[in-house]
Amino acid sequence: MTKKSLLAYLGTLLAFLVLDGLWLGVLMGPTYKSLLGPLMLDQPRLLPATFFYLLYVLGCVVLVVLPSASWQRAARLGALLGLVAYGTYDLSNWATLKAWSAQLAVTDMAWGTFLTAACCTVGYLCAHRVQR
């Protein structure tokens, strides 16, 4: 792994953990609890959560951050990846789960789009600092 790849991965991961932590823990935690109540665990399972973050960030770096020629392209492709990934999750849940509403699906898809765009941008900027 090159220094550029490592910086891209770590920058993207750190941004993702901070932003998603704020989203899930502070901004939307109570909303998810009220909408999904009995479906939610008291505490999230850390092993699958860790695997999700590590895997998703790997996809962001390999598919978006490293191939992008500018931070703007990283942001656009990150937004697309976020929309596709979160859309797959949310639309599947909306189609199959009674407690999953259209409002929840749209809100979560918008968040995933923004989050992935922002984190891919941060990852790109971290990776390209090594070239300066």
N, C-alpha and C positions, 0 to 999 in steps of 0.2 A: 504494500500500500504506500503510495507516495505521500509526501507531506501535504500536498494540495488536497488529495482525497481525504486524508485524515482531518484536516482543518474544515473541509466541506462537511464531513460527517458530524464532527463534534459541534460545529456552529449550528447546523440544522437541528441536531438533537437537543442542544441546550435551548434554542429558541422554541422548539416544539414543546418541551417539558414545561418551560416557564409559562408560555401562553396557554397551553391546554390545561395546565394546573390552575391558572387563574379562572379560566372558563368553567371548568368542571367543579372546582372547589368553592369559588366565590360567586361568580356571576350566574351560572345556571344550575348549580347543585340543588338548591331548593326547588327549582322548577322541575327538574328531572324527578326529584323525590315525590313531588305532588302529582305529577302525571303518571309516573310508572310505579309508585309506591311498592306494592307487594312483589313486583318483579325484581326489585333491586336488592342486592346484598347489603348488609350493614357496613361491610368493608369490602372494597374490591379485591379480587384475587390478583396478587402481585405478579405471579409468574406469567400468566397470559398477558397481563397489561405490559409487562417488560418486553415480552416477545413482540407484541404489537408495535410498541414504539421503536424498538430496534429494527424490525422488519420494514415498517412504513418509512422510516427515515432512510434506510438503505435504498428503497425504491425511489425516494425523492432525490437522493444524491446521484444514483446511477442513471435514472431516466430523465432527470431535469437539471440538476445543478451542474454536474460535470459537462454534459453536452452543450450547455447554453453558452452563447457568445456574448451575452450582456445580462446585467441584472434585470432588465426589463423583460427579456425573453424568459429568464428563470421565473420571474413573477407570473407571466402569462401561462407558461407551461405548468407551473406549480398550481395555479388556479384550476386549470383543466384537470390535472391529476386529482386534486382535492375534490372537485365536483364529481368526477367519475367514481372515485373510491367511496366517498361519503354518500353519494347518490345510490351506489349499489347497496350499501348497508341500509340506508334509510328507506329507500323505496321497497326493498325486500321486506323490511320490518313493517312498513305501512301496509303492504299487501297481505301479510300473514299474521300480524299481532293485533288483537283487539285494542290494546292500550296505546298503540302507536298512531298518532293523529297526523293529519296533513300538516298542521302547524308545526308539530315537532319535527317532522321530516324536512320541511322547508327551512326551518331555523337551523337545524343541524347541518344540512347541506350547505347553507350559506356560511356557517362557521367553518366547515371543512375546506371550503373553497378559499376563504380568506386566510385561514391558518396555514394551509399548505403553500399558498402563494407567498405569504410573509416569511415562512421558515425557509423556503427555497431561496428567497432573496437574501436572507441572512447567510445561508450556507454558501451561496455564490460569492457574496462579499468577503466572507472569511477565507474562502479558497483562493480568491484573487489578491488578497493582501500579500500572499507569499511571493507573488510575481513582482511586487513593487520594491 
